[in-house]
Amino acid sequence: MSEQQLLQQFRQQETKEVAFTNIMRIHQQRLYWHIRKMVTFHEDADDILQQTFIKAWKGLHDFRGEAKLSTWLYRIATNEALAHIRQAKRKMTDATVPADTHTIAERLAADPYFDGEEVDILLQEAVHTLPDKQRAVFTMRYFDALKYEDIAAILDTSVGGLKANYHHAVKKVADYVKARLNQPF
Amino acid sequence: MKTALHSDKNWQQEIASLPPLLQTLTDRQPWLMPDGYFDTFPQQILQRTNTTQQVPQDYFETLPDRVMERIYLNATHDKAIIPASDQSITETDGYFDQLSIPTNSANGIRRLWKTIAAAAAVVSAVIAYTLWPAEPAAPATLSHLSDQEITQYMLRYMDEWPTEALLELSPETPPFVFDTTATDLLENFLLEHADINELQNFL
């Protein structure tokens, strides 16, 4: 079934839930992994993915198809993930909120949904040090292999700026891992 | 998760130009997730969209009535602890006419309240005459009872009196306003159920 047919089904009350279920089944895995690599932890990714689809449910009636549905969903997911990251950072600097003093490495070591080695943990730590936009660009390009044009559409920015962002991010991540890894890099 | 995008030549060339360790890290999969996560995910979302977005049919149409009913029932529940000296209890003109309460029991209580309030001004003289017909001095005291005093007394002890008897005080048909029959009923009711000494002390 085409994207257009799914959207038509969604606009009819009697087929709305079936259409939306199909939309979720088509996009849930790619969106989950995109979010998961931005925020690292399954619980956070699950929260954000749910929020993403709830926003999609509310907004899909107004979706007019100027962009691909996948781009639109990626945009929601990325914005939700960035909002989550910013909120977490605010909590870290807000003295009135009890801060999670555990490092990324400590949390990953205790995480039942992470089975990586030292280098995997270092990579995650490095990603967490990136500024928000670089983190989003690095995740979409390095992990998800999205085209620059698609990333530009999701983030509503220029391809040239994105490439610069990506190369800055790659250098920071490489430097971070190299400085901490106990083996030749 | 590898997709068709990972076979894009431009992406592969770009990855090949990175430091060696970063080239290999894209292939690693240290990530796990709960078993069956994606199988149940759509159903979870549909449940959340149903509970967060929808309300029962006619919810907003009936909301004002349900709120007013709760306010009224709370008020009738609280009446037993209203201090006898509280003189601030008055009925705003037409308040109970505007109040819409859908349940039969609430309607009965509403009618009763209205009857008591409306009858209070008249019944004090009736009580006085009935209780002290041969003693002119005593009726003079009771004849000065205010509407509020009679009403407060009734409300103060309402919980201790039989509900069925109380409901009989209320006219069954609209507009539920006071009439002579209601006055007689209230008089008879007080004679039957009220403690005369308590009534005198209370007033």
Interface residues (C-beta under 8 A of the other chain):
Chain A: E17 F20 T21 M24 R25 Q28 Q29 R30 Y32 W33 R36 H42 D46 L49 Q50 F53 I54 W57 K58 P112 Y113 F114 D115 G116 E117 V119 D120 L123 R141 Y142 F143 D144 A145 L146 K147 V170 V173 A174 V177 K178 L181 F185
Chain B: M1 T3 L5 H6 D8 N10 W11 E14 I15 L18 P19 P20 L21 L22 L25 T26 R28 P30 W31 L32 M33 P34 Y37 F38 F41 P42 Q43 Q44 I45 L46 R48 T49 T52 Q53
